[in-house]
């Protein structure tokens, strides 16, 4: 058994292990290359973010960690996503997952991460300090909602973007920075990072125009396939616009374009959008968006409280939280 950090020579083995392991688990074809376009670069920098175990020279278990610089209420934070956790079925039960995951947690501490996030079974990751945290408001909108809500959703246009749409990608990057929380995306290489981030999870990014001018953007995906020109993007993974009114009208216009039901998730600080959609949508849920582990509670708690103070009146006084 060999345990080490992956390098460029392990690119194909990593992709094969992830695709085959998850296909076996979920009984459907998986395509990590298109689901995670931002991370699949054939170089040491991207492959070094993974720790793996090899048996007879074959990669059989892996866990990855991906730093995500973020801004929360003007505080620069370093989050990291933990993912691409896979062990070949023939090698389960040997403690390989625990070994690779422990290495990733040590790496998070080493790079100075403020917090880490992941998805997955609660009991599997609770022993490493991950618990459900935060809130995501998820709304479902159908054609009847659109027809009867008396919101003007005319004159909207949606244009699917490519890497060549530098002007639109620059606009998207600047617009995202106007919100109290956002992931810092690199402006290098004609905003390639912005495009790839919005293309994750088999999604396609769109610029939103109203009466001919840019008013926002959204990223949407169909059920497990790339949206493209012939598929409906019923899952809106991210939407940001110039105002809450535009967000709601644009979502209704998108529903009309797509047909059927459309769902969208909104952050808690998007209070005006939430107030409107609660009355428009067919139904909504509020649930934790992910599982988090905080390495620096004070830093993150202070930043999040300052975000909350932007839309909630706090009582005077002091509170002491013992963690």
Buried (B, 14 or more C-beta within 10 A) or exposed (E): EEEEBBEEEBBEBBBEBBBBBBEEEEEEEBBBEBBBBBBBEEEBEBBBBBBBBBBEEEBBBBBBBBBBEBBBBEBEBBBBBBBBBBBBEEBEEBEBBEBBBBBBBEBBEEEEBBBBBBEEEEEBBEEBEBEEBBEBBBBBBBBEBBEEBEBEBEEBBBBBBEBEBBEBBBBBBEBBEEEBBBBBBEBEEBBBBBBBBBBBBBBBBBBBBBEEEBBBBBBBBBEBBBBEEEBBBBBBBBBBBBEBBBBBBBBBBBBBBBEEBBBBBBBBBBBBBBEBBEEBBEEBEEEEBBBBBBBBEEBBEEBBEBBBEEEEEEEEEEEEEEE
